[in-house]
């Protein structure tokens, strides 16, 4: 790993560190084919974003949760649900 920490940062004020990574040629060719199509300006930018996703993966909802959300929407459409404001009014609850 290089210790080059100078130059422009990545927006977090901490600068950047250059590292050397070996990847299979076919993987690198795939990255080179994709990064511009996905809106990245450079291979490095795309790889940094992929590493951020690896450290902080996006939340994926389970099939059960998606099913529950679908059922909840159907209940709302049928008028079987009530807004928080309506329930608070009905039971004379103050938000504060």
KENUMI-954763 format. One record per residue: residue in three letters; x, y, z of N, C-alpha, C in turn; residue number from 0. Coordinates in Angstrom, 2 decimals, padded with zeros to 5 digits. Example, Ala and Ser with C-alpha at 12.3 -4.5 7.8 and 13.67 -1.06 7.14 Angstrom:
% KENUMI-954763
[pt 'ALA',[013.19,-005.69,007.80],[012.30,-004.50,007.80],[013.20,-003.30,007.80],0],
[pt 'SER',[012.85,-002.25,007.08],[013.67,-001.06,007.14],[012.90,000.03,007.87],1],
This chain:
% KENUMI-954763
[pt 'UNK',[000.85,-001.18,000.00],[000.00,000.00,000.00],[000.89,001.23,000.00],0],
[pt 'UNK',[000.51,002.18,-000.80],[001.23,003.43,-000.89],[000.85,004.32,000.29],1],
[pt 'UNK',[001.73,005.22,000.65],[001.42,006.15,001.72],[001.13,007.54,001.17],2],
[pt 'UNK',[000.85,007.64,-000.11],[000.53,008.91,-000.74],[-000.82,009.40,-000.24],3],
[pt 'UNK',[-000.81,010.43,000.63],[-002.06,010.94,001.19],[-002.30,012.38,000.79],4],
[pt 'UNK',[-001.54,012.89,-000.12],[-001.71,014.28,-000.53],[-002.80,014.42,-001.56],5],
[pt 'UNK',[-003.02,015.66,-001.98],[-003.96,015.90,-003.06],[-005.37,016.09,-002.59],6],
[pt 'UNK',[-006.24,016.08,-003.57],[-007.66,016.35,-003.30],[-008.29,015.24,-002.49],7],
[pt 'UNK',[-009.21,015.63,-001.65],[-009.93,014.66,-000.84],[-011.15,014.14,-001.56],8],
[pt 'UNK',[-011.87,013.28,-000.88],[-013.09,012.72,-001.47],[-014.33,013.35,-000.85],9],
[pt 'UNK',[-014.18,014.58,-000.34],[-015.34,015.27,000.19],[-015.45,015.19,001.70],10],
[pt 'UNK',[-014.64,014.34,002.34],[-014.77,014.20,003.78],[-013.71,014.99,004.54],11],
[pt 'UNK',[-012.85,015.71,003.83],[-011.85,016.52,004.49],[-010.64,015.75,004.97],12],
[pt 'UNK',[-010.61,014.44,004.75],[-009.51,013.62,005.22],[-008.50,013.28,004.13],13],
[pt 'UNK',[-008.66,013.76,002.92],[-007.75,013.42,001.84],[-007.97,011.99,001.40],14],
[pt 'UNK',[-007.06,011.49,000.61],[-007.16,010.13,000.12],[-005.83,009.42,000.28],15],
[pt 'UNK',[-005.87,008.12,000.24],[-004.68,007.29,000.30],[-004.70,006.38,-000.91],16],
[pt 'UNK',[-003.61,006.37,-001.64],[-003.52,005.52,-002.82],[-003.13,004.12,-002.38],17],
[pt 'UNK',[-003.86,003.12,-002.89],[-003.53,001.73,-002.61],[-003.36,000.99,-003.93],18],
[pt 'UNK',[-002.58,-000.06,-003.90],[-002.41,-000.92,-005.07],[-003.18,-002.21,-004.81],19],
[pt 'UNK',[-004.05,-002.56,-005.74],[-004.87,-003.75,-005.59],[-004.77,-004.56,-006.87],20],
[pt 'UNK',[-004.57,-005.85,-006.72],[-004.55,-006.73,-007.89],[-005.94,-007.33,-008.06],21],
[pt 'UNK',[-006.48,-007.21,-009.27],[-007.78,-007.79,-009.58],[-007.64,-008.58,-010.88],22],
[pt 'UNK',[-008.47,-009.60,-011.06],[-008.43,-010.34,-012.32],[-008.70,-009.41,-013.50],23],
[pt 'UNK',[-008.00,-009.64,-014.59],[-008.13,-008.80,-015.78],[-009.58,-008.70,-016.24],24],
[pt 'UNK',[-010.29,-009.81,-016.21],[-011.67,-009.82,-016.66],[-012.56,-008.90,-015.78],25],
[pt 'UNK',[-012.30,-008.89,-014.49],[-013.04,-008.01,-013.58],[-012.78,-006.55,-013.92],26],
[pt 'UNK',[-011.52,-006.21,-014.13],[-011.16,-004.83,-014.47],[-011.77,-004.42,-015.80],27],
[pt 'UNK',[-011.80,-005.32,-016.76],[-012.43,-005.01,-018.04],[-013.92,-004.73,-017.85],28],
[pt 'UNK',[-014.57,-005.50,-016.98],[-015.98,-005.26,-016.69],[-016.21,-003.91,-016.05],29],
[pt 'UNK',[-015.33,-003.54,-015.11],[-015.43,-002.22,-014.47],[-015.27,-001.12,-015.50],30],
[pt 'UNK',[-014.27,-001.28,-016.37],[-014.02,-000.27,-017.40],[-015.20,-000.15,-018.37],31],
[pt 'UNK',[-015.91,-001.23,-018.63],[-017.06,-001.19,-019.52],[-018.26,-000.53,-018.84],32],
[pt 'UNK',[-018.35,-000.59,-017.54],[-019.54,-000.16,-016.81],[-019.47,001.23,-016.19],33],
[pt 'UNK',[-018.33,001.69,-015.74],[-018.33,002.86,-014.86],[-018.92,004.10,-015.51],34],
[pt 'UNK',[-018.63,004.35,-016.77],[-019.19,005.54,-017.42],[-020.69,005.39,-017.64],35],
[pt 'UNK',[-021.13,004.19,-018.00],[-022.55,003.94,-018.22],[-023.35,004.23,-016.95],36],
[pt 'UNK',[-022.73,003.99,-015.79],[-023.40,004.22,-014.51],[-023.22,005.63,-013.98],37],
[pt 'UNK',[-022.57,006.49,-014.77],[-022.47,007.90,-014.40],[-021.22,008.28,-013.64],38],
[pt 'UNK',[-020.26,007.39,-013.53],[-019.01,007.73,-012.86],[-018.04,008.39,-013.83],39],
[pt 'UNK',[-017.20,009.27,-013.31],[-016.25,009.96,-014.17],[-014.93,009.21,-014.27],40],
[pt 'UNK',[-014.71,008.25,-013.39],[-013.45,007.50,-013.44],[-013.64,006.12,-012.81],41],
[pt 'UNK',[-012.73,005.24,-013.13],[-012.69,003.90,-012.53],[-012.53,004.03,-011.02],42],
[pt 'UNK',[-011.67,004.92,-010.57],[-011.43,005.10,-009.14],[-012.69,005.51,-008.40],43],
[pt 'UNK',[-013.45,006.44,-009.01],[-014.68,006.89,-008.38],[-015.67,005.73,-008.22],44],
[pt 'UNK',[-015.77,004.91,-009.24],[-016.69,003.76,-009.18],[-016.25,002.77,-008.11],45],
[pt 'UNK',[-014.96,002.51,-008.03],[-014.46,001.55,-007.04],[-014.62,002.09,-005.63],46],
[pt 'UNK',[-014.37,003.39,-005.42],[-014.59,003.99,-004.10],[-016.04,003.84,-003.68],47],
[pt 'UNK',[-016.97,004.07,-004.61],[-018.38,003.95,-004.29],[-018.74,002.50,-003.95],48],
[pt 'UNK',[-018.18,001.55,-004.68],[-018.42,000.14,-004.39],[-017.88,-000.22,-003.00],49],
[pt 'UNK',[-016.73,000.32,-002.63],[-016.17,000.04,-001.31],[-017.04,000.66,-000.21],50],
[pt 'UNK',[-017.58,001.86,-000.45],[-018.49,002.47,000.52],[-019.72,001.59,000.72],51],
[pt 'UNK',[-020.27,001.05,-000.39],[-021.43,000.17,-000.29],[-021.08,-001.11,000.46],52],
[pt 'UNK',[-019.88,-001.57,000.31],[-019.44,-002.79,001.02],[-019.39,-002.53,002.52],53],
[pt 'UNK',[-018.91,-001.35,002.90],[-018.83,-001.00,004.33],[-020.19,-000.65,004.90],54],
[pt 'UNK',[-021.05,-000.04,004.10],[-022.38,000.39,004.55],[-023.42,-000.11,003.55],55],
[pt 'UNK',[-023.71,-001.41,003.58],[-024.64,-001.95,002.58],[-026.04,-001.35,002.73],56],
[pt 'UNK',[-026.71,-001.20,001.59],[-028.07,-000.68,001.63],[-029.00,-001.75,002.21],57],
[pt 'UNK',[-030.05,-001.29,002.81],[-031.00,-002.19,003.46],[-031.89,-002.82,002.40],58],
[pt 'UNK',[-032.04,-004.13,002.48],[-032.95,-004.83,001.58],[-034.08,-005.40,002.42],59],
[pt 'UNK',[-035.30,-005.18,001.96],[-036.46,-005.66,002.70],[-036.73,-007.11,002.35],60],
[pt 'UNK',[-037.09,-007.89,003.36],[-037.39,-009.30,003.13],[-038.72,-009.43,002.40],61],
[pt 'UNK',[-038.96,-010.60,001.83],[-040.23,-010.86,001.14],[-041.40,-010.69,002.09],62],
[pt 'UNK',[-041.23,-011.10,003.35],[-042.30,-010.95,004.35],[-042.65,-009.49,004.58],63],
[pt 'UNK',[-041.64,-008.65,004.71],[-041.87,-007.22,004.94],[-042.53,-006.60,003.71],64],
[pt 'UNK',[-042.06,-006.96,002.52],[-042.67,-006.43,001.31],[-044.14,-006.85,001.20],65],
[pt 'UNK',[-044.43,-008.08,001.58],[-045.81,-008.57,001.58],[-046.66,-007.77,002.56],66],
[pt 'UNK',[-046.12,-007.52,003.77],[-046.84,-006.74,004.78],[-047.11,-005.31,004.28],67],
[pt 'UNK',[-046.13,-004.72,003.60],[-046.32,-003.37,003.06],[-047.42,-003.37,002.01],68],
[pt 'UNK',[-047.42,-004.38,001.17],[-048.45,-004.48,000.13],[-049.84,-004.60,000.77],69],
[pt 'UNK',[-049.96,-005.44,001.78],[-051.23,-005.61,002.47],[-051.65,-004.31,003.16],70],
[pt 'UNK',[-050.70,-003.60,003.74],[-050.99,-002.34,004.40],[-051.54,-001.32,003.40],71],
[pt 'UNK',[-050.96,-001.27,002.21],[-051.47,-000.37,001.17],[-052.90,-000.72,000.79],72],
[pt 'UNK',[-053.16,-002.02,000.65],[-054.52,-002.45,000.30],[-055.51,-002.05,001.41],73],
[pt 'UNK',[-055.11,-002.20,002.67],[-055.98,-001.80,003.79],[-056.26,-000.30,003.74],74],
[pt 'UNK',[-055.23,000.48,003.43],[-055.41,001.93,003.33],[-056.39,002.28,002.21],75],
[pt 'UNK',[-056.24,001.61,001.07],[-057.14,001.86,-000.06],[-058.58,001.49,000.28],76],
[pt 'UNK',[-058.77,000.48,001.11],[-060.13,000.06,001.51],[-060.67,000.91,002.65],77],
[pt 'UNK',[-059.88,001.85,003.16],[-060.33,002.71,004.25],[-060.28,002.04,005.60],78],
[pt 'UNK',[-059.48,001.01,005.74],[-059.40,000.26,006.99],[-058.33,000.78,007.94],79],
[pt 'UNK',[-057.68,001.86,007.57],[-056.64,002.42,008.43],[-057.04,003.85,008.81],80],
[pt 'UNK',[-056.37,004.38,009.82],[-056.65,005.73,010.31],[-055.34,006.48,010.46],81],
[pt 'UNK',[-055.36,007.76,010.20],[-054.16,008.57,010.36],[-053.84,008.73,011.84],82],
[pt 'UNK',[-052.59,008.98,012.14],[-052.17,009.22,013.52],[-052.93,010.41,014.10],83],
[pt 'UNK',[-053.11,011.44,013.29],[-053.82,012.63,013.75],[-055.26,012.29,014.15],84],
[pt 'UNK',[-055.94,011.47,013.33],[-057.32,011.08,013.65],[-057.38,010.28,014.95],85],
[pt 'UNK',[-056.47,009.38,015.14],[-056.46,008.55,016.36],[-056.17,009.42,017.57],86],
[pt 'UNK',[-055.22,010.35,017.43],[-054.90,011.24,018.56],[-056.11,012.10,018.93],87],
[pt 'UNK',[-056.82,012.59,017.91],[-058.04,013.38,018.16],[-059.09,012.54,018.86],88],
[pt 'UNK',[-059.29,011.31,018.37],[-060.33,010.43,018.93],[-060.09,010.15,020.40],89],
[pt 'UNK',[-058.82,009.95,020.78],[-058.49,009.60,022.17],[-057.98,010.81,022.96],90],
[pt 'UNK',[-058.12,012.01,022.38],[-057.72,013.25,023.04],[-056.28,013.19,023.57],91],
[pt 'UNK',[-055.39,012.83,022.65],[-053.97,012.73,022.99],[-053.24,013.94,022.44],92],
[pt 'UNK',[-052.40,014.56,023.27],[-051.62,015.71,022.84],[-050.22,015.22,022.44],93],
[pt 'UNK',[-049.72,015.71,021.33],[-048.42,015.27,020.80],[-047.26,015.71,021.70],94],
[pt 'UNK',[-047.45,016.69,022.51],[-046.34,017.17,023.32],[-046.33,016.53,024.61],95],
